[in-house]
Amino acid sequence: MDVTVNPGNVHDSVAFDGLYDRLVERNTEIKAIVADAGYKTPWISKRILDDGRIPVLPYKRPMSKKGFFPPYEYVYDEYFNCVICPENQVLSYATTNREGYREFKSKGYICENCPSRHLCTENQKFEKTVTKHIWSDYLETVEDIRHTPEYKALYERRKETIERVFADAKEKYAMRYTPYRGLSQVTNWVRLKFAAMNLKKYALHRWKRSHQYSALINLYTFFCQNKTHNPKSRLEFRVIRQTEKQLRFAIAFFSYIRLAASDIATQ
């Protein structure tokens, strides 16, 4: 459908907007967006939901320090706009930073004698800071969608379709590394590789359709022979010859693409 090439220091979620704009512009019938955990951010969730589409995103492990309380142990109270820690103490709202996260801080004189402080914070002032994004409600909606049987089955298809493309590109088309330098050269190289993969897929589909079609023609010919005792009528012969031509074209086209892809890989 589309592909984008970005520098290695650009996160996937940052490169999402441009690719998403092109996809929905060309394919307005898209109803669900299936992506991996790298795209599970508040902005991406908000944008997809606001567009009337369904974001199908997987479980994302808590990004907390090992040996400390995970983020879900700190419960947000919407009514009082505060956070309750595992020891049932209140973390009051302090400010909202420029990244869009609301900061909730505890009282140092309370946390100083807390029995679970070694599992909570290492701050020298004995203060625990918990952040909640202003669009965290969209992430909760995405979590609800993730547990829906319909979209859970839809995400299972990702490993059969999207991951298969990545595996073929690495194993069969030498895309574990690139022999080129510079964004423009690598972009042309990647697009040519994926174009070859698409043409190969097209040739295979054409061959399968031709093969199935010729089998139906042969079956039809068999019944005609038994019914009319006319083994080779002009119409049947013409259709069979046309099917054979399509099959030869698909096989030749597939062979040409394989040779072109192998030449590119060896350069």
Summary of the structure (lengths in Angstrom):
residues: 267
radius of gyration: 28.6
end to end distance: 26.6
largest distance: 100.9
contacts: 662
relative contact order: 0.08
helix: 55%
strand: 11%
